[in-house]
Amino acid sequence: MDAQVKPGIAAVSLLAFIFAWNNFVFPLILTSSNAQTVTVGALSFLGGDRPKYNLTAAAALVSVIPPLLLALTIQRYLVRGLSFGAVKS
């Protein structure tokens, strides 16, 4: 694959993953209580007479880890793409 194509593919894949991961409304409406996404599951800890803030914070931390790991993994491609745009050959 061409060296100039990889940064663009990395950026698009990161944005597509983040948009899919942060989707909240459709899973809230379409999923049942047996199968929920992490973000919708975190909302269930806030219901009832006593909200469980510690479990909500833990679920928020778990939901942040996959996009963060993906961004750190493809960071070198993103930096390379930015530097290719700055240097004229």
Short mmCIF file of the C-alpha atoms (twelve columns), coordinates in Angstrom:
data_MODEL
# 
_entry.id   MODEL 
# 
loop_
_atom_site.group_PDB 
_atom_site.id 
_atom_site.type_symbol 
_atom_site.label_atom_id 
_atom_site.label_alt_id 
_atom_site.label_comp_id 
_atom_site.label_asym_id 
_atom_site.label_seq_id 
_atom_site.Cartn_x 
_atom_site.Cartn_y 
_atom_site.Cartn_z 
_atom_site.pdbx_PDB_model_num 
ATOM 1  C CA . MET A 1  0.000   0.000  0.000  1 
ATOM 2  C CA . ASP A 2  1.242   3.485  -0.801 1 
ATOM 3  C CA . ALA A 3  2.800   5.444  2.084  1 
ATOM 4  C CA . GLN A 4  0.511   8.402  1.449  1 
ATOM 5  C CA . VAL A 5  -2.651  6.312  1.642  1 
ATOM 6  C CA . LYS A 6  -2.054  4.744  5.083  1 
ATOM 7  C CA . PRO A 7  -2.512  7.963  7.131  1 
ATOM 8  C CA . GLY A 8  -5.818  8.695  5.420  1 
ATOM 9  C CA . ILE A 9  -7.102  5.190  6.031  1 
ATOM 10 C CA . ALA A 10 -5.962  5.406  9.655  1 
ATOM 11 C CA . ALA A 11 -7.765  8.707  10.199 1 
ATOM 12 C CA . VAL A 12 -10.980 7.496  8.575  1 
ATOM 13 C CA . SER A 13 -10.958 4.234  10.516 1 
ATOM 14 C CA . LEU A 14 -10.401 6.060  13.808 1 
ATOM 15 C CA . LEU A 15 -13.254 8.482  13.156 1 
ATOM 16 C CA . ALA A 16 -15.601 5.705  12.006 1 
ATOM 17 C CA . PHE A 17 -14.837 3.644  15.099 1 
ATOM 18 C CA . ILE A 18 -15.339 6.589  17.456 1 
ATOM 19 C CA . PHE A 19 -18.652 7.543  15.821 1 
ATOM 20 C CA . ALA A 20 -19.889 3.936  16.039 1 
ATOM 21 C CA . TRP A 21 -18.641 3.504  19.607 1 
ATOM 22 C CA . ASN A 22 -20.227 6.727  20.874 1 
ATOM 23 C CA . ASN A 23 -23.615 5.969  19.383 1 
ATOM 24 C CA . PHE A 24 -26.109 6.117  22.252 1 
ATOM 25 C CA . VAL A 25 -29.641 6.723  20.984 1 
ATOM 26 C CA . PHE A 26 -30.071 3.703  18.686 1 
ATOM 27 C CA . PRO A 27 -28.779 1.127  21.203 1 
ATOM 28 C CA . LEU A 28 -30.908 2.737  23.909 1 
ATOM 29 C CA . ILE A 29 -34.047 2.308  21.815 1 
ATOM 30 C CA . LEU A 30 -33.303 -0.959 20.008 1 
ATOM 31 C CA . THR A 31 -31.597 -3.159 22.613 1 
ATOM 32 C CA . SER A 32 -33.171 -5.141 25.384 1 
ATOM 33 C CA . SER A 33 -31.934 -5.442 28.951 1 
ATOM 34 C CA . ASN A 34 -30.238 -8.761 28.088 1 
ATOM 35 C CA . ALA A 35 -27.862 -7.269 25.511 1 
ATOM 36 C CA . GLN A 36 -26.742 -3.653 25.904 1 
ATOM 37 C CA . THR A 37 -23.779 -1.585 24.866 1 
ATOM 38 C CA . VAL A 38 -21.410 -0.290 27.537 1 
ATOM 39 C CA . THR A 39 -22.702 3.273  27.329 1 
ATOM 40 C CA . VAL A 40 -26.340 2.212  27.674 1 
ATOM 41 C CA . GLY A 41 -25.425 -0.188 30.476 1 
ATOM 42 C CA . ALA A 42 -23.802 2.669  32.405 1 
ATOM 43 C CA . LEU A 43 -27.121 4.470  32.365 1 
ATOM 44 C CA . SER A 44 -28.765 1.588  34.249 1 
ATOM 45 C CA . PHE A 45 -26.545 2.294  37.273 1 
ATOM 46 C CA . LEU A 46 -28.120 5.731  37.683 1 
ATOM 47 C CA . GLY A 47 -31.686 4.467  38.064 1 
ATOM 48 C CA . GLY A 48 -33.467 3.656  41.286 1 
ATOM 49 C CA . ASP A 49 -33.546 5.432  44.611 1 
ATOM 50 C CA . ARG A 50 -29.752 5.392  45.156 1 
ATOM 51 C CA . PRO A 51 -27.562 6.028  42.111 1 
ATOM 52 C CA . LYS A 52 -24.369 3.980  42.007 1 
ATOM 53 C CA . TYR A 53 -21.845 6.604  40.971 1 
ATOM 54 C CA . ASN A 54 -18.866 4.315  41.499 1 
ATOM 55 C CA . LEU A 55 -20.213 1.750  39.009 1 
ATOM 56 C CA . THR A 56 -21.144 4.513  36.568 1 
ATOM 57 C CA . ALA A 57 -17.594 5.883  36.725 1 
ATOM 58 C CA . ALA A 58 -16.155 2.386  36.217 1 
ATOM 59 C CA . ALA A 59 -18.404 1.827  33.177 1 
ATOM 60 C CA . ALA A 60 -17.360 5.199  31.759 1 
ATOM 61 C CA . LEU A 61 -13.708 4.245  32.171 1 
ATOM 62 C CA . VAL A 62 -14.281 0.895  30.453 1 
ATOM 63 C CA . SER A 63 -16.066 2.626  27.574 1 
ATOM 64 C CA . VAL A 64 -13.121 5.019  27.044 1 
ATOM 65 C CA . ILE A 65 -10.410 2.332  26.856 1 
ATOM 66 C CA . PRO A 66 -11.041 0.848  23.334 1 
ATOM 67 C CA . PRO A 67 -11.067 4.179  21.421 1 
ATOM 68 C CA . LEU A 68 -8.032  5.329  23.373 1 
ATOM 69 C CA . LEU A 69 -6.109  2.154  22.565 1 
ATOM 70 C CA . LEU A 70 -7.048  2.414  18.895 1 
ATOM 71 C CA . ALA A 71 -5.964  6.059  18.750 1 
ATOM 72 C CA . LEU A 72 -2.647  5.256  20.405 1 
ATOM 73 C CA . THR A 73 -2.111  2.331  18.035 1 
ATOM 74 C CA . ILE A 74 -2.598  4.329  14.835 1 
ATOM 75 C CA . GLN A 75 -1.033  7.532  16.150 1 
ATOM 76 C CA . ARG A 76 2.152   7.042  14.133 1 
ATOM 77 C CA . TYR A 77 0.179   6.907  10.884 1 
ATOM 78 C CA . LEU A 78 -1.694  10.084 11.785 1 
ATOM 79 C CA . VAL A 79 1.517   11.929 12.646 1 
ATOM 80 C CA . ARG A 80 3.157   10.696 9.446  1 
ATOM 81 C CA . GLY A 81 0.216   11.971 7.408  1 
ATOM 82 C CA . LEU A 82 0.385   15.377 9.046  1 
ATOM 83 C CA . SER A 83 4.098   15.618 8.422  1 
ATOM 84 C CA . PHE A 84 3.710   14.577 4.756  1 
ATOM 85 C CA . GLY A 85 1.317   17.475 4.278  1 
ATOM 86 C CA . ALA A 86 3.761   19.959 5.794  1 
ATOM 87 C CA . VAL A 87 6.855   18.975 3.813  1 
ATOM 88 C CA . LYS A 88 6.992   19.827 0.140  1 
ATOM 89 C CA . SER A 89 8.926   17.310 -1.958 1 
# 
